[in-house]
Amino acid sequence: MTTKINQKSQRGLAVALQIPPEYLDAVARGIAIVASDVLKFCPHCWQPGTPPEEIWLLVRSQCCFLCGTRLRNSCANCNEPITSLKFRFCPYCGKTYKESNDSESQTKPPKKN
């Protein structure tokens, strides 16, 4: 059995498993992994049913590289941590993870002319 894989395979496997590549490296080295909030996504750019962008999973990533929106790691409604993006709804409260433009327009005051 081998414990080393090349970087491209490691990134691909991490994306498929929806975990950071650093986790795979830690497991291969026998280093303990502490649970953290590294599963992040952009509530505007993420498409339900797809894995998050690789760059969103980086520990230092704070904002979406496409639109600048702050990345989320918990449900906007109940604040429970996101453990999987396989489904579009929070398993705790049922609210969708994806923010729509309609909900934003309802929360913003109308523009004055």
Gaussian input, Z-matrix of N, CA and C with variables (Angstrom, degrees):
# hf/3-21g

backbone

0 1
 N
 C     1     B1
 C     2     B2     1     A1
 N     3     B3     2     A2     1     D1
 C     4     B4     3     A3     2     D2
 C     5     B5     4     A4     3     D3
 N     6     B6     5     A5     4     D4
 C     7     B7     6     A6     5     D5
 C     8     B8     7     A7     6     D6
 N     9     B9     8     A8     7     D7
 C    10    B10     9     A9     8     D8
 C    11    B11    10    A10     9     D9
 N    12    B12    11    A11    10    D10
 C    13    B13    12    A12    11    D11
 C    14    B14    13    A13    12    D12
 N    15    B15    14    A14    13    D13
 C    16    B16    15    A15    14    D14
 C    17    B17    16    A16    15    D15
 N    18    B18    17    A17    16    D16
 C    19    B19    18    A18    17    D17
 C    20    B20    19    A19    18    D18
 N    21    B21    20    A20    19    D19
 C    22    B22    21    A21    20    D20
 C    23    B23    22    A22    21    D21
 N    24    B24    23    A23    22    D22
 C    25    B25    24    A24    23    D23
 C    26    B26    25    A25    24    D24
 N    27    B27    26    A26    25    D25
 C    28    B28    27    A27    26    D26
 C    29    B29    28    A28    27    D27
 N    30    B30    29    A29    28    D28
 C    31    B31    30    A30    29    D29
 C    32    B32    31    A31    30    D30
 N    33    B33    32    A32    31    D31
 C    34    B34    33    A33    32    D32
 C    35    B35    34    A34    33    D33
 N    36    B36    35    A35    34    D34
 C    37    B37    36    A36    35    D35
 C    38    B38    37    A37    36    D36
 N    39    B39    38    A38    37    D37
 C    40    B40    39    A39    38    D38
 C    41    B41    40    A40    39    D39
 N    42    B42    41    A41    40    D40
 C    43    B43    42    A42    41    D41
 C    44    B44    43    A43    42    D42
 N    45    B45    44    A44    43    D43
 C    46    B46    45    A45    44    D44
 C    47    B47    46    A46    45    D45
 N    48    B48    47    A47    46    D46
 C    49    B49    48    A48    47    D47
 C    50    B50    49    A49    48    D48
 N    51    B51    50    A50    49    D49
 C    52    B52    51    A51    50    D50
 C    53    B53    52    A52    51    D51
 N    54    B54    53    A53    52    D52
 C    55    B55    54    A54    53    D53
 C    56    B56    55    A55    54    D54
 N    57    B57    56    A56    55    D55
 C    58    B58    57    A57    56    D56
 C    59    B59    58    A58    57    D57
 N    60    B60    59    A59    58    D58
 C    61    B61    60    A60    59    D59
 C    62    B62    61    A61    60    D60
 N    63    B63    62    A62    61    D61
 C    64    B64    63    A63    62    D62
 C    65    B65    64    A64    63    D63
 N    66    B66    65    A65    64    D64
 C    67    B67    66    A66    65    D65
 C    68    B68    67    A67    66    D66
 N    69    B69    68    A68    67    D67
 C    70    B70    69    A69    68    D68
 C    71    B71    70    A70    69    D69
 N    72    B72    71    A71    70    D70
 C    73    B73    72    A72    71    D71
 C    74    B74    73    A73    72    D72
 N    75    B75    74    A74    73    D73
 C    76    B76    75    A75    74    D74
 C    77    B77    76    A76    75    D75
 N    78    B78    77    A77    76    D76
 C    79    B79    78    A78    77    D77
 C    80    B80    79    A79    78    D78
 N    81    B81    80    A80    79    D79
 C    82    B82    81    A81    80    D80
 C    83    B83    82    A82    81    D81
 N    84    B84    83    A83    82    D82
 C    85    B85    84    A84    83    D83
 C    86    B86    85    A85    84    D84
 N    87    B87    86    A86    85    D85
 C    88    B88    87    A87    86    D86
 C    89    B89    88    A88    87    D87
 N    90    B90    89    A89    88    D88
 C    91    B91    90    A90    89    D89
 C    92    B92    91    A91    90    D90
 N    93    B93    92    A92    91    D91
 C    94    B94    93    A93    92    D92
 C    95    B95    94    A94    93    D93
 N    96    B96    95    A95    94    D94
 C    97    B97    96    A96    95    D95
 C    98    B98    97    A97    96    D96
 N    99    B99    98    A98    97    D97
 C   100   B100    99    A99    98    D98
 C   101   B101   100   A100    99    D99
 N   102   B102   101   A101   100   D100
 C   103   B103   102   A102   101   D101
 C   104   B104   103   A103   102   D102
 N   105   B105   104   A104   103   D103
 C   106   B106   105   A105   104   D104
 C   107   B107   106   A106   105   D105
 N   108   B108   107   A107   106   D106
 C   109   B109   108   A108   107   D107
 C   110   B110   109   A109   108   D108
 N   111   B111   110   A110   109   D109
 C   112   B112   111   A111   110   D110
 C   113   B113   112   A112   111   D111
 N   114   B114   113   A113   112   D112
 C   115   B115   114   A114   113   D113
 C   116   B116   115   A115   114   D114
 N   117   B117   116   A116   115   D115
 C   118   B118   117   A117   116   D116
 C   119   B119   118   A118   117   D117
 N   120   B120   119   A119   118   D118
 C   121   B121   120   A120   119   D119
 C   122   B122   121   A121   120   D120
 N   123   B123   122   A122   121   D121
 C   124   B124   123   A123   122   D122
 C   125   B125   124   A124   123   D123
 N   126   B126   125   A125   124   D124
 C   127   B127   126   A126   125   D125
 C   128   B128   127   A127   126   D126
 N   129   B129   128   A128   127   D127
 C   130   B130   129   A129   128   D128
 C   131   B131   130   A130   129   D129
 N   132   B132   131   A131   130   D130
 C   133   B133   132   A132   131   D131
 C   134   B134   133   A133   132   D132
 N   135   B135   134   A134   133   D133
 C   136   B136   135   A135   134   D134
 C   137   B137   136   A136   135   D135
 N   138   B138   137   A137   136   D136
 C   139   B139   138   A138   137   D137
 C   140   B140   139   A139   138   D138
 N   141   B141   140   A140   139   D139
 C   142   B142   141   A141   140   D140
 C   143   B143   142   A142   141   D141
 N   144   B144   143   A143   142   D142
 C   145   B145   144   A144   143   D143
 C   146   B146   145   A145   144   D144
 N   147   B147   146   A146   145   D145
 C   148   B148   147   A147   146   D146
 C   149   B149   148   A148   147   D147
 N   150   B150   149   A149   148   D148
 C   151   B151   150   A150   149   D149
 C   152   B152   151   A151   150   D150
 N   153   B153   152   A152   151   D151
 C   154   B154   153   A153   152   D152
 C   155   B155   154   A154   153   D153
 N   156   B156   155   A155   154   D154
 C   157   B157   156   A156   155   D155
 C   158   B158   157   A157   156   D156
 N   159   B159   158   A158   157   D157
 C   160   B160   159   A159   158   D158
 C   161   B161   160   A160   159   D159
 N   162   B162   161   A161   160   D160
 C   163   B163   162   A162   161   D161
 C   164   B164   163   A163   162   D162
 N   165   B165   164   A164   163   D163
 C   166   B166   165   A165   164   D164
 C   167   B167   166   A166   165   D165
 N   168   B168   167   A167   166   D166
 C   169   B169   168   A168   167   D167
 C   170   B170   169   A169   168   D168
 N   171   B171   170   A170   169   D169
 C   172   B172   171   A171   170   D170
 C   173   B173   172   A172   171   D171
 N   174   B174   173   A173   172   D172
 C   175   B175   174   A174   173   D173
 C   176   B176   175   A175   174   D174
 N   177   B177   176   A176   175   D175
 C   178   B178   177   A177   176   D176
 C   179   B179   178   A178   177   D177
 N   180   B180   179   A179   178   D178
 C   181   B181   180   A180   179   D179
 C   182   B182   181   A181   180   D180
 N   183   B183   182   A182   181   D181
 C   184   B184   183   A183   182   D182
 C   185   B185   184   A184   183   D183
 N   186   B186   185   A185   184   D184
 C   187   B187   186   A186   185   D185
 C   188   B188   187   A187   186   D186
 N   189   B189   188   A188   187   D187
 C   190   B190   189   A189   188   D188
 C   191   B191   190   A190   189   D189
 N   192   B192   191   A191   190   D190
 C   193   B193   192   A192   191   D191
 C   194   B194   193   A193   192   D192
 N   195   B195   194   A194   193   D193
 C   196   B196   195   A195   194   D194
 C   197   B197   196   A196   195   D195
 N   198   B198   197   A197   196   D196
 C   199   B199   198   A198   197   D197
 C   200   B200   199   A199   198   D198
 N   201   B201   200   A200   199   D199
 C   202   B202   201   A201   200   D200
 C   203   B203   202   A202   201   D201
 N   204   B204   203   A203   202   D202
 C   205   B205   204   A204   203   D203
 C   206   B206   205   A205   204   D204
 N   207   B207   206   A206   205   D205
 C   208   B208   207   A207   206   D206
 C   209   B209   208   A208   207   D207
 N   210   B210   209   A209   208   D208
 C   211   B211   210   A210   209   D209
 C   212   B212   211   A211   210   D210
 N   213   B213   212   A212   211   D211
 C   214   B214   213   A213   212   D212
 C   215   B215   214   A214   213   D213
 N   216   B216   215   A215   214   D214
 C   217   B217   216   A216   215   D215
 C   218   B218   217   A217   216   D216
 N   219   B219   218   A218   217   D217
 C   220   B220   219   A219   218   D218
 C   221   B221   220   A220   219   D219
 N   222   B222   221   A221   220   D220
 C   223   B223   222   A222   221   D221
 C   224   B224   223   A223   222   D222
 N   225   B225   224   A224   223   D223
 C   226   B226   225   A225   224   D224
 C   227   B227   226   A226   225   D225
 N   228   B228   227   A227   226   D226
 C   229   B229   228   A228   227   D227
 C   230   B230   229   A229   228   D228
 N   231   B231   230   A230   229   D229
 C   232   B232   231   A231   230   D230
 C   233   B233   232   A232   231   D231
 N   234   B234   233   A233   232   D232
 C   235   B235   234   A234   233   D233
 C   236   B236   235   A235   234   D234
 N   237   B237   236   A236   235   D235
 C   238   B238   237   A237   236   D236
 C   239   B239   238   A238   237   D237
 N   240   B240   239   A239   238   D238
 C   241   B241   240   A240   239   D239
 C   242   B242   241   A241   240   D240
 N   243   B243   242   A242   241   D241
 C   244   B244   243   A243   242   D242
 C   245   B245   244   A244   243   D243
 N   246   B246   245   A245   244   D244
 C   247   B247   246   A246   245   D245
 C   248   B248   247   A247   246   D246
 N   249   B249   248   A248   247   D247
 C   250   B250   249   A249   248   D248
 C   251   B251   250   A250   249   D249
 N   252   B252   251   A251   250   D250
 C   253   B253   252   A252   251   D251
 C   254   B254   253   A253   252   D252
 N   255   B255   254   A254   253   D253
 C   256   B256   255   A255   254   D254
 C   257   B257   256   A256   255   D255
 N   258   B258   257   A257   256   D256
 C   259   B259   258   A258   257   D257
 C   260   B260   259   A259   258   D258
 N   261   B261   260   A260   259   D259
 C   262   B262   261   A261   260   D260
 C   263   B263   262   A262   261   D261
 N   264   B264   263   A263   262   D262
 C   265   B265   264   A264   263   D263
 C   266   B266   265   A265   264   D264
 N   267   B267   266   A266   265   D265
 C   268   B268   267   A267   266   D266
 C   269   B269   268   A268   267   D267
 N   270   B270   269   A269   268   D268
 C   271   B271   270   A270   269   D269
 C   272   B272   271   A271   270   D270
 N   273   B273   272   A272   271   D271
 C   274   B274   273   A273   272   D272
 C   275   B275   274   A274   273   D273
 N   276   B276   275   A275   274   D274
 C   277   B277   276   A276   275   D275
 C   278   B278   277   A277   276   D276
 N   279   B279   278   A278   277   D277
 C   280   B280   279   A279   278   D278
 C   281   B281   280   A280   279   D279
 N   282   B282   281   A281   280   D280
 C   283   B283   282   A282   281   D281
 C   284   B284   283   A283   282   D282
 N   285   B285   284   A284   283   D283
 C   286   B286   285   A285   284   D284
 C   287   B287   286   A286   285   D285
 N   288   B288   287   A287   286   D286
 C   289   B289   288   A288   287   D287
 C   290   B290   289   A289   288   D288
 N   291   B291   290   A290   289   D289
 C   292   B292   291   A291   290   D290
 C   293   B293   292   A292   291   D291
 N   294   B294   293   A293   292   D292
 C   295   B295   294   A294   293   D293
 C   296   B296   295   A295   294   D294
 N   297   B297   296   A296   295   D295
 C   298   B298   297   A297   296   D296
 C   299   B299   298   A298   297   D297
 N   300   B300   299   A299   298   D298
 C   301   B301   300   A300   299   D299
 C   302   B302   301   A301   300   D300
 N   303   B303   302   A302   301   D301
 C   304   B304   303   A303   302   D302
 C   305   B305   304   A304   303   D303
 N   306   B306   305   A305   304   D304
 C   307   B307   306   A306   305   D305
 C   308   B308   307   A307   306   D306
 N   309   B309   308   A308   307   D307
 C   310   B310   309   A309   308   D308
 C   311   B311   310   A310   309   D309
 N   312   B312   311   A311   310   D310
 C   313   B313   312   A312   311   D311
 C   314   B314   313   A313   312   D312
 N   315   B315   314   A314   313   D313
 C   316   B316   315   A315   314   D314
 C   317   B317   316   A316   315   D315
 N   318   B318   317   A317   316   D316
 C   319   B319   318   A318   317   D317
 C   320   B320   319   A319   318   D318
 N   321   B321   320   A320   319   D319
 C   322   B322   321   A321   320   D320
 C   323   B323   322   A322   321   D321
 N   324   B324   323   A323   322   D322
 C   325   B325   324   A324   323   D323
 C   326   B326   325   A325   324   D324
 N   327   B327   326   A326   325   D325
 C   328   B328   327   A327   326   D326
 C   329   B329   328   A328   327   D327
 N   330   B330   329   A329   328   D328
 C   331   B331   330   A330   329   D329
 C   332   B332   331   A331   330   D330
 N   333   B333   332   A332   331   D331
 C   334   B334   333   A333   332   D332
 C   335   B335   334   A334   333   D333
 N   336   B336   335   A335   334   D334
 C   337   B337   336   A336   335   D335
 C   338   B338   337   A337   336   D336

   B1=1.4338
   B2=1.5286
   B3=1.3026
   B4=1.4582
   B5=1.5266
   B6=1.3135
   B7=1.4665
   B8=1.5207
   B9=1.3174
   B10=1.4596
   B11=1.5261
   B12=1.3142
   B13=1.4590
   B14=1.5149
   B15=1.3296
   B16=1.4585
   B17=1.5304
   B18=1.3316
   B19=1.4618
   B20=1.5270
   B21=1.3254
   B22=1.4685
   B23=1.5268
   B24=1.3268
   B25=1.4664
   B26=1.5219
   B27=1.3241
   B28=1.4612
   B29=1.5280
   B30=1.3363
   B31=1.4685
   B32=1.5263
   B33=1.3227
   B34=1.4648
   B35=1.5168
   B36=1.3190
   B37=1.4612
   B38=1.5291
   B39=1.3232
   B40=1.4676
   B41=1.5237
   B42=1.3236
   B43=1.4646
   B44=1.5228
   B45=1.3291
   B46=1.4675
   B47=1.5220
   B48=1.3192
   B49=1.4647
   B50=1.5249
   B51=1.3258
   B52=1.4639
   B53=1.5287
   B54=1.3382
   B55=1.4634
   B56=1.5240
   B57=1.3261
   B58=1.4610
   B59=1.5278
   B60=1.3325
   B61=1.4696
   B62=1.5240
   B63=1.3317
   B64=1.4552
   B65=1.5311
   B66=1.3448
   B67=1.4615
   B68=1.5214
   B69=1.3238
   B70=1.4707
   B71=1.5193
   B72=1.3144
   B73=1.4568
   B74=1.5239
   B75=1.3267
   B76=1.4617
   B77=1.5291
   B78=1.3195
   B79=1.4671
   B80=1.5254
   B81=1.3304
   B82=1.4586
   B83=1.5249
   B84=1.3112
   B85=1.4703
   B86=1.5256
   B87=1.3319
   B88=1.4578
   B89=1.5177
   B90=1.3321
   B91=1.4615
   B92=1.5210
   B93=1.3310
   B94=1.4649
   B95=1.5292
   B96=1.3163
   B97=1.4649
   B98=1.5177
   B99=1.3024
   B100=1.4513
   B101=1.5129
   B102=1.3280
   B103=1.4581
   B104=1.5204
   B105=1.3041
   B106=1.4628
   B107=1.5115
   B108=1.3055
   B109=1.4549
   B110=1.5219
   B111=1.3413
   B112=1.4495
   B113=1.5273
   B114=1.3197
   B115=1.4561
   B116=1.5294
   B117=1.3320
   B118=1.4552
   B119=1.5233
   B120=1.3183
   B121=1.4509
   B122=1.5234
   B123=1.3074
   B124=1.4641
   B125=1.5257
   B126=1.3238
   B127=1.4622
   B128=1.5328
   B129=1.3246
   B130=1.4655
   B131=1.5324
   B132=1.3274
   B133=1.4742
   B134=1.5251
   B135=1.3256
   B136=1.4640
   B137=1.5202
   B138=1.3138
   B139=1.4601
   B140=1.5243
   B141=1.3399
   B142=1.4621
   B143=1.5276
   B144=1.3158
   B145=1.4613
   B146=1.5137
   B147=1.3379
   B148=1.4630
   B149=1.5259
   B150=1.3289
   B151=1.4631
   B152=1.5251
   B153=1.3159
   B154=1.4610
   B155=1.5266
   B156=1.3186
   B157=1.4671
   B158=1.5277
   B159=1.3123
   B160=1.4565
   B161=1.5323
   B162=1.3129
   B163=1.4611
   B164=1.5259
   B165=1.3335
   B166=1.4673
   B167=1.5218
   B168=1.3394
   B169=1.4601
   B170=1.5186
   B171=1.3253
   B172=1.4524
   B173=1.5217
   B174=1.3079
   B175=1.4541
   B176=1.5201
   B177=1.3239
   B178=1.4670
   B179=1.5170
   B180=1.3232
   B181=1.4656
   B182=1.5191
   B183=1.3198
   B184=1.4552
   B185=1.5288
   B186=1.3438
   B187=1.4664
   B188=1.5223
   B189=1.3201
   B190=1.4582
   B191=1.5268
   B192=1.3103
   B193=1.4519
   B194=1.5211
   B195=1.3227
   B196=1.4620
   B197=1.5275
   B198=1.3387
   B199=1.4667
   B200=1.5192
   B201=1.3237
   B202=1.4502
   B203=1.5177
   B204=1.3326
   B205=1.4640
   B206=1.5248
   B207=1.3179
   B208=1.4643
   B209=1.5283
   B210=1.3281
   B211=1.4560
   B212=1.5197
   B213=1.3253
   B214=1.4692
   B215=1.5239
   B216=1.3168
   B217=1.4587
   B218=1.5233
   B219=1.3409
   B220=1.4579
   B221=1.5240
   B222=1.3103
   B223=1.4672
   B224=1.5264
   B225=1.3192
   B226=1.4619
   B227=1.5265
   B228=1.3237
   B229=1.4571
   B230=1.5328
   B231=1.3424
   B232=1.4703
   B233=1.5271
   B234=1.3351
   B235=1.4656
   B236=1.5234
   B237=1.3363
   B238=1.4688
   B239=1.5314
   B240=1.3377
   B241=1.4693
   B242=1.5248
   B243=1.3152
   B244=1.4675
   B245=1.5273
   B246=1.3050
   B247=1.4619
   B248=1.5123
   B249=1.3281
   B250=1.4623
   B251=1.5221
   B252=1.3208
   B253=1.4660
   B254=1.5198
   B255=1.3168
   B256=1.4627
   B257=1.5255
   B258=1.3222
   B259=1.4543
   B260=1.5216
   B261=1.3095
   B262=1.4595
   B263=1.5167
   B264=1.3416
   B265=1.4548
   B266=1.5229
   B267=1.3163
   B268=1.4631
   B269=1.5281
   B270=1.3355
   B271=1.4688
   B272=1.5288
   B273=1.3267
   B274=1.4608
   B275=1.5271
   B276=1.3445
   B277=1.4668
   B278=1.5254
   B279=1.3408
   B280=1.4609
   B281=1.5163
   B282=1.3278
   B283=1.4648
   B284=1.5244
   B285=1.3318
   B286=1.4571
   B287=1.5316
   B288=1.3319
   B289=1.4611
   B290=1.5274
   B291=1.3225
   B292=1.4588
   B293=1.5165
   B294=1.3235
   B295=1.4562
   B296=1.5210
   B297=1.3235
   B298=1.4645
   B299=1.5116
   B300=1.3143
   B301=1.4573
   B302=1.5190
   B303=1.3417
   B304=1.4604
   B305=1.5217
   B306=1.3492
   B307=1.4568
   B308=1.5237
   B309=1.3295
   B310=1.4579
   B311=1.5201
   B312=1.3314
   B313=1.4553
   B314=1.5253
   B315=1.3406
   B316=1.4543
   B317=1.5190
   B318=1.3367
   B319=1.4542
   B320=1.5208
   B321=1.3136
   B322=1.4553
   B323=1.5277
   B324=1.3225
   B325=1.4655
   B326=1.5251
   B327=1.3244
   B328=1.4709
   B329=1.5191
   B330=1.3290
   B331=1.4591
   B332=1.5193
   B333=1.3405
   B334=1.4638
   B335=1.5141
   B336=1.3171
   B337=1.4707
   B338=1.4912
   A1=109.08
   A2=116.24
   A3=120.68
   A4=110.51
   A5=115.29
   A6=119.83
   A7=111.40
   A8=118.07
   A9=121.35
   A10=109.32
   A11=114.79
   A12=120.91
   A13=107.32
   A14=116.41
   A15=117.98
   A16=110.54
   A17=116.06
   A18=121.71
   A19=112.77
   A20=117.17
   A21=120.21
   A22=110.70
   A23=116.55
   A24=120.42
   A25=111.06
   A26=116.22
   A27=120.64
   A28=110.56
   A29=117.55
   A30=120.40
   A31=110.79
   A32=117.12
   A33=120.80
   A34=112.41
   A35=116.00
   A36=120.55
   A37=110.75
   A38=116.52
   A39=120.53
   A40=111.09
   A41=117.27
   A42=120.65
   A43=110.07
   A44=116.64
   A45=120.53
   A46=111.49
   A47=116.89
   A48=121.23
   A49=112.69
   A50=116.17
   A51=123.38
   A52=111.54
   A53=114.86
   A54=121.62
   A55=107.94
   A56=118.18
   A57=119.43
   A58=111.25
   A59=117.90
   A60=121.02
   A61=112.30
   A62=117.33
   A63=120.80
   A64=111.66
   A65=116.85
   A66=120.27
   A67=111.12
   A68=116.56
   A69=119.64
   A70=110.57
   A71=116.46
   A72=120.77
   A73=110.18
   A74=117.14
   A75=121.05
   A76=111.33
   A77=116.65
   A78=120.55
   A79=110.26
   A80=117.12
   A81=120.98
   A82=111.58
   A83=116.83
   A84=121.29
   A85=112.61
   A86=117.27
   A87=120.85
   A88=113.59
   A89=116.31
   A90=121.32
   A91=108.44
   A92=116.28
   A93=120.59
   A94=110.16
   A95=115.23
   A96=121.62
   A97=108.22
   A98=115.42
   A99=121.33
   A100=107.75
   A101=117.20
   A102=120.65
   A103=109.43
   A104=115.98
   A105=120.35
   A106=109.35
   A107=115.47
   A108=120.97
   A109=111.29
   A110=117.95
   A111=120.52
   A112=113.65
   A113=119.31
   A114=120.46
   A115=107.10
   A116=115.33
   A117=121.21
   A118=109.13
   A119=115.25
   A120=119.80
   A121=109.20
   A122=116.26
   A123=121.77
   A124=107.32
   A125=118.02
   A126=119.91
   A127=113.62
   A128=117.00
   A129=120.17
   A130=112.44
   A131=116.90
   A132=120.76
   A133=114.10
   A134=118.33
   A135=121.01
   A136=110.90
   A137=116.30
   A138=122.59
   A139=108.65
   A140=118.74
   A141=121.44
   A142=112.47
   A143=115.09
   A144=121.12
   A145=113.58
   A146=117.53
   A147=120.80
   A148=108.92
   A149=116.65
   A150=117.97
   A151=110.20
   A152=117.38
   A153=119.54
   A154=110.75
   A155=116.49
   A156=120.75
   A157=108.41
   A158=115.67
   A159=121.45
   A160=112.04
   A161=117.04
   A162=120.86
   A163=111.72
   A164=118.53
   A165=121.08
   A166=111.02
   A167=116.99
   A168=121.38
   A169=113.51
   A170=117.39
   A171=119.47
   A172=109.54
   A173=116.40
   A174=121.35
   A175=111.46
   A176=117.51
   A177=120.73
   A178=114.00
   A179=118.89
   A180=121.06
   A181=110.17
   A182=116.62
   A183=122.83
   A184=111.81
   A185=116.07
   A186=121.44
   A187=110.13
   A188=116.23
   A189=122.15
   A190=109.85
   A191=116.17
   A192=120.65
   A193=111.76
   A194=118.68
   A195=122.09
   A196=112.67
   A197=116.88
   A198=119.54
   A199=114.14
   A200=118.71
   A201=121.50
   A202=115.01
   A203=118.36
   A204=121.81
   A205=109.96
   A206=116.87
   A207=121.39
   A208=109.40
   A209=116.61
   A210=121.59
   A211=109.97
   A212=116.36
   A213=122.11
   A214=109.28
   A215=115.91
   A216=121.21
   A217=110.33
   A218=115.36
   A219=120.32
   A220=108.75
   A221=115.37
   A222=121.64
   A223=109.21
   A224=117.70
   A225=122.27
   A226=111.27
   A227=117.54
   A228=121.05
   A229=112.93
   A230=117.61
   A231=120.56
   A232=113.54
   A233=116.63
   A234=123.60
   A235=114.25
   A236=117.81
   A237=120.74
   A238=108.10
   A239=117.87
   A240=119.79
   A241=112.06
   A242=115.44
   A243=121.75
   A244=107.35
   A245=117.14
   A246=120.90
   A247=112.42
   A248=116.96
   A249=121.49
   A250=109.07
   A251=115.21
   A252=120.13
   A253=110.69
   A254=115.91
   A255=120.32
   A256=110.28
   A257=116.25
   A258=121.42
   A259=109.25
   A260=117.71
   A261=121.02
   A262=114.46
   A263=117.58
   A264=121.03
   A265=111.62
   A266=116.43
   A267=122.39
   A268=108.79
   A269=118.43
   A270=119.65
   A271=113.27
   A272=117.77
   A273=121.51
   A274=112.84
   A275=116.56
   A276=118.99
   A277=113.89
   A278=117.15
   A279=120.34
   A280=115.33
   A281=118.03
   A282=120.63
   A283=109.56
   A284=115.77
   A285=120.19
   A286=110.14
   A287=116.90
   A288=121.48
   A289=111.10
   A290=116.54
   A291=121.88
   A292=109.79
   A293=116.74
   A294=120.63
   A295=108.72
   A296=115.42
   A297=118.99
   A298=109.56
   A299=116.48
   A300=121.54
   A301=110.91
   A302=117.75
   A303=121.28
   A304=110.76
   A305=117.51
   A306=119.83
   A307=110.87
   A308=116.89
   A309=120.02
   A310=110.98
   A311=116.78
   A312=119.58
   A313=110.94
   A314=117.50
   A315=120.55
   A316=111.70
   A317=117.35
   A318=119.87
   A319=112.19
   A320=118.86
   A321=121.63
   A322=109.23
   A323=116.31
   A324=118.01
   A325=109.63
   A326=117.23
   A327=119.67
   A328=110.35
   A329=114.67
   A330=120.67
   A331=109.49
   A332=115.50
   A333=120.43
   A334=109.13
   A335=115.80
   A336=119.88
   A337=112.02
   D1=138.93
   D2=178.85
   D3=-104.80
   D4=146.57
   D5=177.85
   D6=-111.74
   D7=2.39
   D8=179.91
   D9=-114.01
   D10=135.23
   D11=172.91
   D12=-133.21
   D13=154.36
   D14=-179.50
   D15=-71.16
   D16=163.61
   D17=-173.98
   D18=-60.32
   D19=-39.58
   D20=-179.08
   D21=-64.51
   D22=-44.38
   D23=178.04
   D24=-65.59
   D25=-38.89
   D26=179.47
   D27=-63.30
   D28=-44.29
   D29=178.74
   D30=-64.22
   D31=-43.22
   D32=179.53
   D33=-62.67
   D34=-42.91
   D35=178.47
   D36=-65.92
   D37=-40.26
   D38=179.05
   D39=-63.33
   D40=-41.61
   D41=178.26
   D42=-65.02
   D43=-43.79
   D44=-179.86
   D45=-62.22
   D46=-37.59
   D47=-179.68
   D48=-88.24
   D49=-5.78
   D50=-177.96
   D51=57.60
   D52=46.14
   D53=175.55
   D54=-131.41
   D55=158.74
   D56=178.58
   D57=-71.89
   D58=145.53
   D59=178.78
   D60=-57.37
   D61=-28.60
   D62=179.26
   D63=-60.75
   D64=-31.03
   D65=177.96
   D66=-63.69
   D67=-44.57
   D68=179.77
   D69=-62.26
   D70=-41.62
   D71=179.15
   D72=-63.11
   D73=-42.57
   D74=179.73
   D75=-63.41
   D76=-42.46
   D77=179.13
   D78=-62.82
   D79=-43.75
   D80=179.96
   D81=-62.65
   D82=-32.17
   D83=-179.70
   D84=-88.61
   D85=-6.69
   D86=-179.63
   D87=78.14
   D88=22.87
   D89=179.70
   D90=-90.51
   D91=136.46
   D92=179.63
   D93=-64.28
   D94=142.91
   D95=-179.99
   D96=-108.24
   D97=127.91
   D98=177.06
   D99=-98.05
   D100=132.37
   D101=178.85
   D102=-60.17
   D103=136.45
   D104=178.90
   D105=-143.94
   D106=-178.41
   D107=-175.72
   D108=-101.44
   D109=50.23
   D110=-174.87
   D111=-85.88
   D112=-10.88
   D113=176.66
   D114=-80.61
   D115=101.78
   D116=-176.65
   D117=-126.41
   D118=157.11
   D119=178.39
   D120=-152.50
   D121=162.13
   D122=175.57
   D123=-92.57
   D124=121.63
   D125=-178.23
   D126=-67.48
   D127=-11.79
   D128=178.34
   D129=-98.88
   D130=-43.80
   D131=-173.26
   D132=-88.53
   D133=-26.27
   D134=-177.54
   D135=-65.96
   D136=135.63
   D137=176.35
   D138=-102.02
   D139=122.05
   D140=-178.52
   D141=-52.06
   D142=137.88
   D143=179.69
   D144=90.32
   D145=-6.44
   D146=178.74
   D147=-108.96
   D148=152.74
   D149=177.17
   D150=-69.47
   D151=157.84
   D152=177.86
   D153=-67.63
   D154=156.69
   D155=176.18
   D156=-60.70
   D157=144.00
   D158=-177.74
   D159=-56.87
   D160=-40.66
   D161=-176.86
   D162=-67.80
   D163=-27.05
   D164=177.59
   D165=-65.60
   D166=-28.44
   D167=-175.92
   D168=-79.23
   D169=-10.90
   D170=178.77
   D171=-64.58
   D172=138.72
   D173=-175.46
   D174=-57.32
   D175=-36.88
   D176=-177.10
   D177=-82.74
   D178=-9.54
   D179=-178.79
   D180=-67.81
   D181=126.96
   D182=179.71
   D183=-115.40
   D184=-34.08
   D185=-175.74
   D186=-129.14
   D187=156.92
   D188=179.12
   D189=-67.08
   D190=133.82
   D191=179.32
   D192=-75.47
   D193=-14.52
   D194=179.98
   D195=-90.06
   D196=-45.90
   D197=-173.28
   D198=-121.51
   D199=-10.03
   D200=178.72
   D201=85.60
   D202=-0.64
   D203=179.18
   D204=-67.89
   D205=142.93
   D206=177.34
   D207=-63.42
   D208=132.79
   D209=179.31
   D210=-71.60
   D211=147.43
   D212=179.80
   D213=-108.07
   D214=143.94
   D215=173.78
   D216=-126.99
   D217=6.26
   D218=177.98
   D219=-146.72
   D220=163.19
   D221=179.98
   D222=-66.24
   D223=134.03
   D224=179.58
   D225=-67.99
   D226=-23.70
   D227=-176.82
   D228=-88.37
   D229=-51.08
   D230=-174.45
   D231=-110.98
   D232=-5.44
   D233=177.43
   D234=65.95
   D235=16.10
   D236=174.78
   D237=-73.41
   D238=145.09
   D239=-178.96
   D240=-65.17
   D241=146.53
   D242=177.05
   D243=-81.97
   D244=120.90
   D245=-179.97
   D246=-105.91
   D247=-18.50
   D248=179.49
   D249=-158.88
   D250=144.25
   D251=174.90
   D252=-109.74
   D253=23.46
   D254=178.49
   D255=-64.94
   D256=-34.70
   D257=-179.92
   D258=-115.35
   D259=160.07
   D260=-176.05
   D261=-89.22
   D262=-8.12
   D263=-176.73
   D264=-113.00
   D265=149.73
   D266=175.33
   D267=-69.37
   D268=130.14
   D269=179.93
   D270=-71.06
   D271=-14.09
   D272=-177.86
   D273=-89.59
   D274=-44.76
   D275=-174.90
   D276=-118.19
   D277=-13.71
   D278=177.86
   D279=86.58
   D280=-1.80
   D281=179.47
   D282=-74.89
   D283=144.98
   D284=178.75
   D285=-70.80
   D286=143.72
   D287=177.17
   D288=-74.79
   D289=-31.47
   D290=-175.79
   D291=-78.26
   D292=126.63
   D293=175.56
   D294=-84.91
   D295=137.21
   D296=178.64
   D297=-103.66
   D298=159.13
   D299=177.90
   D300=-65.99
   D301=-29.76
   D302=179.68
   D303=-64.95
   D304=-42.22
   D305=-178.77
   D306=-68.03
   D307=-32.64
   D308=178.07
   D309=-67.70
   D310=-40.99
   D311=-178.04
   D312=-68.23
   D313=-26.28
   D314=178.15
   D315=-76.19
   D316=-26.84
   D317=-178.16
   D318=-89.50
   D319=-17.91
   D320=-179.66
   D321=-93.30
   D322=141.56
   D323=177.23
   D324=-69.91
   D325=150.41
   D326=-179.98
   D327=-65.95
   D328=147.71
   D329=179.44
   D330=-74.10
   D331=140.77
   D332=177.20
   D333=-94.19
   D334=142.06
   D335=179.77
   D336=-84.80

